[in-house]
Amino acid sequence: MYYITLRKEDWHHSLEKLLLTCDIFVPVKDEYSLDYEPFRLNEAEHISYNMPKPATPLKNFFLPVRENVTAGSDGRKPRIIIGAPNCDIEALLLLDEIYLDETFTDPYYRQRRNNTTLISFDCFGTNDHCHCLSYGVKPYSVEHADLALAADGDDICLRVITARGEEFATLLSPARKLNDTESVSFIEQKRQSVEASLAAKNKGLPDYHDTGQLVQKAGYAVWVKYASKCVSCGACTTICPTCSCFLLIDKPDFEKVKQMDACQYPGFERVAGGEDALFELPHRFRNRYMCKYVWKPQKFKHMACTGCGRCIEACIGKINKNELFMELT
């Protein structure tokens, strides 16, 4: 791992040249939210560097909400996704375990993963509900992303992490290796400041392992209490960077459509004959927490929650899962 640097203007022009062979997505902030947009040189000044968490989770680039899985490869150009926070990078590890399993590999997911260069942003701030550090996830990438970016005024610093990242770095002709200890110190100070902020903000919040134990022991009354504000909209699951349940819908001419699903929807577990183990809302509500903090850890190595906080922000009923967990401690 090492740093390279170039001027922001040169960085933008380098990206423009790459548009000939790649699709490029960058985070742009408007009056409503921060989210990914296709890169355009004439709008480069609107790129929001090192701000935490685009509204769209990174998983949506690899698991579309709806796709025809009998239509064959989409044959798209290679992609460069810029600005993913480390909570989303870490979330991809669980999706890789599921969709790249040797026995049942999803060829569409594999193609998209192999076709994508990931450039993470170090987070230089926090949102109200960010709690990645409580689960051992740093607000910056030191592995798993191909590169990690930190902007220092008019300078772009890129931390080269993987072989793919090193190959990408060779395409940035104006870039040079960073030997400026002052710039590296600036990045480290930002890291320390954000980590201190996260630690203070989430003081007392149980870690991932302890949360699983609390959820498993929780009585029925707490699920009734918090589910009373749930409207079963499914926003928490659809916006989560690790939730990936789906339906396979049969269409005429032997087509199959893969449609993302959510365990909070009524009828999620309804089977032939009308039986539904999750018919009652509190059972459905509890199911999500059991899945993320108890059942997934029993089966997979990587976490099913990386502390991004999107589920809290998206909830129509204003349900704060961290308040639930604090109540259980």
C-alpha positions in Angstrom: 0.0 0.0 0.0 1.3 3.4 -0.9 0.1 6.9 -1.8 0.0 8.8 -5.1 -1.0 12.4 -5.6 -2.1 14.7 -8.4 -3.9 18.0 -8.8 -7.7 17.9 -8.7 -7.9 19.4 -12.2 -5.6 16.7 -13.6 -7.6 14.1 -11.7 -10.8 15.3 -13.4 -9.2 15.4 -16.8 -7.9 11.9 -16.3 -11.4 10.6 -15.5 -12.7 12.3 -18.7 -10.2 10.3 -20.8 -11.2 7.1 -19.0 -14.9 7.7 -20.1 -13.8 6.4 -23.6 -13.5 2.9 -22.1 -15.3 3.0 -18.7 -18.5 4.1 -17.1 -17.6 6.3 -14.1 -19.9 7.2 -11.1 -19.1 9.8 -8.5 -21.0 11.2 -5.4 -22.8 14.5 -6.0 -24.7 16.4 -3.4 -27.8 18.4 -4.2 -30.4 20.1 -2.1 -31.9 16.8 -1.1 -29.1 14.2 -0.7 -25.7 12.9 -1.6 -25.8 10.2 -4.2 -24.0 8.7 -7.2 -24.2 10.3 -10.6 -22.4 9.6 -13.9 -19.2 11.6 -14.1 -19.2 14.6 -16.4 -16.2 17.0 -16.6 -18.4 20.1 -16.9 -20.0 19.2 -13.5 -16.9 18.0 -11.8 -17.0 20.9 -9.3 -20.1 19.4 -7.8 -18.4 16.2 -6.7 -18.5 15.9 -2.9 -15.2 14.6 -1.7 -14.9 12.7 1.6 -18.5 13.2 2.7 -20.0 10.2 4.4 -22.4 7.8 2.8 -24.2 8.3 -0.5 -28.0 7.6 -0.1 -27.8 4.6 -2.5 -25.9 1.6 -1.0 -23.0 0.2 -3.0 -24.9 -3.1 -3.4 -27.2 -1.6 -6.0 -24.4 -1.6 -8.5 -24.1 -5.3 -8.2 -27.6 -6.4 -7.3 -30.1 -4.5 -9.4 -33.6 -4.1 -7.9 -35.0 -6.0 -10.9 -33.2 -8.0 -13.7 -34.0 -10.7 -16.2 -31.6 -13.5 -15.4 -32.3 -15.5 -18.5 -31.4 -12.6 -20.9 -27.6 -13.3 -20.8 -24.8 -11.0 -20.2 -25.4 -7.3 -20.3 -22.0 -6.7 -21.9 -21.4 -3.3 -20.3 -18.2 -1.5 -20.2 -15.9 -1.7 -17.2 -17.0 0.6 -14.3 -15.2 2.8 -11.9 -17.2 3.6 -8.8 -15.8 6.5 -6.8 -16.8 7.6 -3.3 -18.0 4.4 -1.6 -17.7 4.7 2.2 -15.8 1.9 3.9 -19.0 0.6 5.6 -20.3 -0.2 2.1 -17.0 -1.7 1.0 -17.1 -4.0 4.1 -20.7 -4.9 3.3 -19.7 -6.3 -0.1 -17.7 -9.0 1.7 -20.8 -10.6 2.9 -22.5 -10.4 -0.5 -19.3 -11.9 -2.0 -19.7 -14.9 0.4 -23.3 -15.4 -0.7 -23.1 -14.7 -4.4 -19.6 -16.0 -5.2 -20.0 -19.3 -3.2 -18.3 -22.0 -5.2 -21.3 -24.3 -5.2 -23.9 -21.7 -6.3 -22.1 -18.7 -7.9 -24.3 -15.9 -9.4 -22.6 -15.3 -12.8 -24.2 -11.8 -13.1 -22.9 -10.7 -9.7 -19.5 -12.2 -10.5 -19.3 -10.4 -13.8 -20.1 -7.0 -12.2 -17.6 -7.5 -9.4 -14.9 -8.5 -11.9 -15.8 -5.5 -14.1 -15.6 -2.9 -11.4 -12.9 -0.8 -9.9 -13.8 0.5 -6.4 -12.3 3.8 -5.2 -13.4 4.4 -1.6 -13.5 7.8 0.1 -12.0 8.4 3.6 -14.9 9.9 5.6 -13.9 13.3 6.9 -17.1 13.7 8.8 -20.0 11.7 10.2 -23.8 11.7 9.8 -26.1 11.6 12.7 -26.6 7.8 12.7 -23.2 6.6 11.6 -21.9 3.9 14.0 -19.4 1.8 11.9 -16.7 2.1 14.5 -18.9 0.4 17.1 -18.8 -2.7 14.9 -15.1 -2.6 14.3 -15.4 -1.0 10.8 -13.1 2.0 10.2 -14.4 5.1 8.5 -11.6 4.6 5.8 -10.4 1.7 3.7 -7.1 0.0 4.2 -8.1 -3.2 2.4 -10.9 -4.6 0.1 -11.3 -1.3 -1.9 -8.9 -1.0 -4.9 -7.9 2.5 -3.9 -8.9 5.1 -1.3 -9.1 8.8 -1.9 -8.6 11.8 0.4 -8.9 15.3 -1.0 -6.6 18.0 0.5 -7.7 21.3 -1.0 -6.8 21.2 -4.7 -4.8 18.0 -4.3 -6.1 14.4 -4.6 -4.3 11.7 -2.6 -4.9 8.1 -3.6 -4.0 5.2 -1.4 -3.2 2.3 -3.7 -4.4 -0.9 -2.0 -4.8 -3.8 -4.6 -3.3 -4.9 -7.8 -6.3 -3.6 -9.7 -5.8 -0.3 -7.9 -2.1 -0.3 -9.0 -3.2 -0.9 -12.6 -5.6 2.0 -12.4 -2.8 4.2 -11.0 -0.8 3.7 -14.1 -3.6 5.3 -16.1 -3.2 8.6 -14.2 -0.2 10.0 -16.1 0.2 13.2 -14.1 0.2 11.3 -10.8 3.4 10.8 -8.7 4.2 8.9 -5.6 3.5 10.9 -2.4 6.5 11.5 -0.2 5.1 14.5 1.5 4.8 13.6 5.2 2.6 16.7 5.8 -0.1 15.5 3.4 -0.1 12.0 5.0 -0.2 13.6 8.4 -3.3 15.6 7.3 -5.1 12.4 6.4 -4.1 10.7 9.6 -5.4 13.6 11.6 -8.7 13.5 9.8 -9.0 9.8 10.5 -8.3 10.3 14.2 -10.8 13.2 14.4 -13.6 11.1 12.8 -12.9 8.1 14.9 -13.0 10.2 18.1 -16.3 11.7 17.0 -17.8 8.3 16.3 -16.6 6.9 19.6 -18.1 9.8 21.5 -21.4 9.8 19.6 -22.0 6.0 20.1 -20.6 5.6 23.6 -22.2 2.6 25.3 -23.6 1.1 22.0 -22.9 -2.7 22.1 -20.6 -4.1 19.5 -21.8 -6.5 16.8 -21.2 -9.7 18.8 -22.9 -8.4 22.0 -25.8 -7.1 20.0 -26.5 -10.6 18.7 -26.6 -11.9 22.2 -29.0 -9.1 23.3 -31.3 -9.6 20.3 -31.4 -13.4 20.9 -32.4 -12.9 24.6 -34.9 -10.1 24.1 -38.4 -10.7 25.2 -41.5 -10.4 23.0 -42.6 -7.1 24.7 -39.7 -5.1 23.2 -40.5 -6.3 19.7 -44.2 -5.3 20.2 -43.1 -1.9 21.5 -40.8 -1.0 18.6 -42.9 -2.7 15.9 -45.9 -0.5 16.9 -44.4 2.3 14.8 -43.4 0.1 11.8 -45.5 0.5 8.6 -43.9 -2.5 6.8 -42.6 -0.3 4.0 -39.4 -2.3 3.7 -37.2 0.8 3.5 -34.8 -0.5 6.1 -34.1 -3.6 4.2 -34.0 -2.3 0.7 -31.6 0.5 1.6 -29.4 -1.8 3.7 -26.0 -2.5 2.0 -26.1 -6.2 3.0 -29.7 -7.3 2.8 -30.2 -9.3 -0.4 -33.3 -11.4 -0.3 -35.0 -11.8 -3.7 -37.9 -13.4 -5.6 -37.6 -15.3 -8.9 -40.7 -14.5 -11.0 -41.6 -16.8 -13.9 -42.5 -14.9 -17.1 -43.8 -16.2 -20.5 -41.3 -17.9 -22.8 -39.4 -19.3 -19.9 -38.0 -16.0 -18.7 -37.1 -15.5 -15.1 -37.0 -12.1 -13.4 -35.0 -11.6 -10.2 -36.8 -9.1 -8.0 -35.3 -7.8 -4.8 -37.5 -8.6 -1.8 -37.7 -7.5 1.8 -38.5 -9.4 5.0 -40.6 -6.5 6.3 -43.2 -6.8 3.5 -46.4 -8.5 4.5 -46.5 -12.0 2.9 -42.7 -12.3 2.8 -42.9 -15.9 4.2 -46.4 -16.8 3.0 -46.4 -20.2 1.4 -49.0 -22.4 -0.4 -52.1 -22.9 1.6 -51.8 -19.4 3.1 -49.5 -20.3 6.0 -47.3 -17.4 7.1 -44.8 -17.7 9.9 -44.2 -13.9 9.9 -47.8 -12.8 9.6 -47.8 -10.9 12.9 -45.8 -7.6 12.6 -43.7 -8.1 15.8 -42.5 -11.4 14.5 -41.6 -9.9 11.1 -39.9 -7.0 12.9 -37.8 -9.3 15.1 -36.9 -11.5 12.1 -34.8 -8.8 10.6 -32.7 -8.4 13.7 -32.3 -12.1 14.2 -31.2 -12.5 10.6 -28.6 -9.7 10.8 -27.2 -10.3 14.3 -27.8 -14.0 15.0 -28.4 -16.2 12.0 -26.0 -14.6 9.5 -23.1 -14.7 11.9 -23.8 -18.4 12.4 -23.4 -19.1 8.7 -21.0 -16.4 7.3 -17.6 -14.9 8.3 -18.5 -11.3 7.5 -20.9 -9.0 9.3 -24.5 -8.4 8.1 -24.5 -4.9 9.6 -21.6 -2.5 9.1 -23.1 0.5 11.0 -24.0 2.8 8.1 -27.2 3.9 9.8 -29.2 4.1 6.6 -32.0 2.0 8.0 -32.5 4.6 10.8 -32.5 7.5 8.4 -34.9 5.8 5.9 -37.5 4.7 8.5 -40.9 6.3 8.0 -41.8 5.4 11.6 -38.6 7.0 13.0 -37.5 3.7 14.5 -33.9 3.9 15.8 -32.4 0.4 16.1 -29.6 1.8 18.3 -32.1 3.0 20.8 -33.6 -0.5 20.8 -30.1 -2.0 21.4 -29.3 0.5 24.2 -32.6 -0.4 25.9 -31.6 -4.1 25.8 -28.2 -3.5 27.5 
